[in-house]
């Protein structure tokens, strides 16, 4: 699958963590790969896959897709996600000034509450994805929800813990 990447892009791909059972985790340089490439990977591998877009080790968006086309997404570190996704008022002239207003903090609280309300669905989607991958361990959805509410950084470690909690064999 990755043979189609030109040499420069291929140089930006490295093995991050391998897991027993043939599961691989690859790390790509920024902009090389995103969740829009996920259907081709699932088709090529004939197995469920996910992509995690990490920003400065503080924030990540995880997207999984199984072979039946079922998709799930979850944010890692809701506090940062809420700040990033908070709805800006129309006609905003200076974003830096807005960041220090009560209206910004209200918008962040509102977005955080929206994202938090999605966590049970996100966790259920992650568990269903792991089951579609043939993972024999039954993950505890409440533990997945707790993990999705975590503020721990770096989020790369949080992602690895998510895979562990979903029942994928621990990496080495």
Helices and strands as residue ranges (DSSP letters): G 2-4, H 7-11, E 13-19, E 23-28, G 35-37, H 38-45, E 49-55, E 59-65, E 71-76, H 78-85, H 95-98, H 102-132, H 141-148, H 155-165
